[in-house]
Amino acid sequence: MPAPIALLPMYDWPEIRDATDAYWSALHDSLSDAGFSPPTQLTRTEDPLPFWQHPNLLLGQTCGLPYVEKLAVDVSLVGTPAYDIDCGAGCYFSVIVVHKDSGIEELTDLDSAIFGYNDPLSQSGVAAFFSHLASEGISLNKIRQYKQVMSHRNAITELAERHIDLASIDAITWEHAKRFVSATDKLTVIARTDPTPGLPLITAQRPEKEVDRIHHAVVEAIASLSSDLQDTLLLSGLAATEETDYQLIKRRYENIRFDLKNLL
């Protein structure tokens, strides 16, 4: 029988790698108790998409935009982790960040700015930002260059070194960065985007009863973590989200899809 796959790549920072492994250990035990055969170790890879799409995926965390654009038809939604940020359970937002010495105090101050982003199919790094500009009536003409920097963490470094002028950072990543990345001391938040459903946990398409067993196993695993581990991971629970909840991301993306394809 092919080996099951599990990966939690979205917040797997080196500084909290031990905590992530401890979280997986709790998940492993809980999934085993639920009748599954989880892998001993997480899969860690630079390109998670093939693993999210793999028929042997037992548990993985993905981004909301790839979920609605590429994954939803082939996977089952387990739920959405809740994090200790200023947002409802199972949702998140992005913070729009600039250098403290940039002279940019609000988005209307932008003038020939360089926008740094992680990936064209990132909800937090791209779609949330463009949707926010549209809702605020901010012209794209205020941005003269779009620079792909491959990760939120790289965007923070690029901002601190003044290679880019602004970036849209996942709120959970921003909280981790404030703990571990000194470059954040040079930066400031000028706006936050509207909330959307957060980064979902998925499994390969399977019967609803199996998905429910996985969901409850995750709930039990998170509840079993020590308060110190939960604090390190900023993790507080699991929301019982549905695929329909993520249609909000799909609808907002449809409104900006044309601009993104022409700009990025």
SVG drawing of the C-alpha trace seen along z (x, -y; Angstrom):
<svg xmlns="http://www.w3.org/2000/svg" viewBox="-21 -61 40 63">
<polyline fill="none" stroke="black" stroke-width="0.4" points="0.0,0.0 1.4,-3.4 2.6,-5.4 0.3,-8.3 1.7,-11.8 1.4,-14.7 2.9,-18.2 2.4,-21.5 4.6,-23.9 2.8,-27.2 4.4,-28.3 7.2,-25.8 9.9,-28.4 13.3,-27.1 12.8,-28.9 9.6,-26.9 10.6,-23.6 10.7,-21.7 7.2,-23.0 5.9,-22.0 7.4,-18.5 5.8,-18.2 2.5,-19.3 2.8,-16.6 3.6,-14.0 0.3,-14.9 -1.5,-14.7 0.2,-11.4 -1.0,-9.8 -4.5,-11.2 -4.8,-10.1 -3.5,-6.7 -6.2,-6.4 -8.7,-7.4 -7.7,-4.4 -5.4,-6.0 -1.7,-5.2 0.0,-8.5 3.7,-8.9 6.2,-9.1 7.6,-12.4 6.2,-15.4 7.1,-15.8 9.2,-19.0 9.6,-20.3 10.2,-23.5 7.2,-22.7 4.2,-21.5 1.6,-21.6 2.3,-18.0 1.9,-16.7 -1.3,-18.6 -2.6,-17.0 -1.3,-13.5 -4.0,-10.8 -2.1,-9.6 -2.4,-12.9 -3.6,-12.2 -3.2,-15.8 -1.8,-19.0 -2.1,-22.7 -2.5,-24.9 -3.3,-28.5 -6.9,-29.5 -6.2,-30.7 -4.5,-27.6 -7.3,-25.7 -10.1,-27.3 -8.1,-27.6 -6.4,-24.2 -7.3,-21.8 -10.9,-21.9 -12.2,-19.5 -9.6,-16.8 -9.4,-17.1 -11.6,-17.2 -11.6,-20.1 -10.8,-19.0 -11.2,-22.5 -9.3,-25.7 -6.9,-26.2 -7.6,-29.2 -4.7,-31.3 -4.1,-33.9 -4.5,-37.0 -7.2,-39.7 -9.7,-37.8 -12.5,-35.3 -11.7,-31.6 -10.7,-30.1 -10.1,-33.5 -7.1,-35.7 -6.1,-38.9 -2.9,-40.5 -1.0,-43.5 0.3,-46.0 3.8,-46.9 6.3,-49.7 9.6,-50.9 9.3,-53.3 11.3,-55.9 9.5,-55.6 7.2,-58.6 4.3,-56.3 1.7,-56.6 -1.3,-55.4 -2.0,-53.8 -2.9,-57.2 0.7,-58.2 2.0,-55.7 3.9,-57.1 5.8,-55.0 6.1,-52.3 7.8,-48.9 5.5,-46.1 7.1,-42.9 5.2,-39.7 5.8,-36.0 3.8,-34.2 1.2,-35.2 -1.2,-32.6 -0.9,-33.8 -4.1,-34.9 -2.3,-36.9 0.6,-38.2 -1.2,-39.2 -5.0,-38.7 -5.8,-40.3 -3.6,-43.3 -5.2,-43.9 -8.7,-43.4 -7.9,-45.9 -6.6,-48.5 -9.8,-48.0 -12.1,-48.4 -10.2,-51.6 -10.3,-53.0 -6.5,-53.1 -5.2,-53.2 -2.7,-50.6 -0.9,-53.5 0.6,-54.2 2.7,-51.1 5.4,-51.1 7.1,-47.7 6.1,-44.3 8.9,-42.3 8.6,-38.6 10.6,-37.8 9.4,-34.2 8.3,-34.4 6.8,-36.7 10.1,-36.4 12.1,-37.6 9.6,-40.4 10.3,-41.6 14.1,-41.6 13.6,-43.4 11.5,-46.0 14.1,-46.6 16.8,-46.9 14.7,-49.4 14.7,-47.2 10.9,-47.3 8.5,-49.9 5.6,-47.8 4.4,-44.2 1.3,-42.4 2.1,-39.9 0.0,-37.1 -1.0,-38.2 0.2,-35.0 3.6,-35.2 3.8,-38.8 3.4,-37.8 6.1,-35.1 8.3,-37.7 8.0,-40.1 9.3,-37.4 12.2,-36.2 13.2,-38.7 14.9,-41.9 14.2,-43.6 10.6,-44.1 11.9,-46.8 12.4,-49.0 8.9,-48.4 5.4,-49.6 1.9,-48.5 -0.2,-51.1 -3.3,-49.0 -4.9,-45.6 -7.0,-43.8 -10.5,-42.5 -10.6,-39.0 -11.1,-35.8 -11.1,-32.2 -7.7,-31.1 -5.2,-28.5 -7.2,-25.2 -6.3,-21.7 -7.0,-19.3 -6.9,-15.6 -7.1,-13.6 -10.7,-13.2 -12.4,-10.6 -15.8,-9.7 -17.3,-12.3 -17.1,-10.0 -13.4,-9.6 -13.0,-13.4 -15.0,-13.8 -12.6,-11.4 -9.6,-13.4 -11.3,-16.6 -11.9,-15.3 -8.4,-13.9 -7.0,-17.3 -9.2,-18.9 -8.1,-16.4 -4.4,-16.9 -4.5,-20.7 -6.3,-20.4 -3.6,-18.1 -0.8,-20.6 0.7,-22.4 -0.1,-26.1 3.5,-26.9 3.4,-24.9 0.1,-26.5 1.6,-29.9 4.7,-29.2 2.6,-28.1 0.0,-30.8 -2.5,-27.9 -5.8,-27.9 -8.1,-25.4 -9.8,-24.2 -12.8,-25.8 -15.3,-23.6 -15.3,-25.4 -17.0,-24.3 -15.9,-24.6 -18.6,-27.2 -16.9,-29.5 -13.9,-29.7 -16.1,-31.0 -15.5,-34.5 -11.9,-34.1 -12.9,-32.9 -15.3,-35.8 -12.8,-38.4 -10.2,-36.8 -12.4,-36.9 -12.7,-40.6 -8.9,-41.1 -7.9,-38.2 -7.4,-40.2 -5.2,-42.8 -3.0,-40.2 -2.4,-38.3 -1.3,-41.5 0.9,-42.8 2.6,-39.8"/>
</svg>
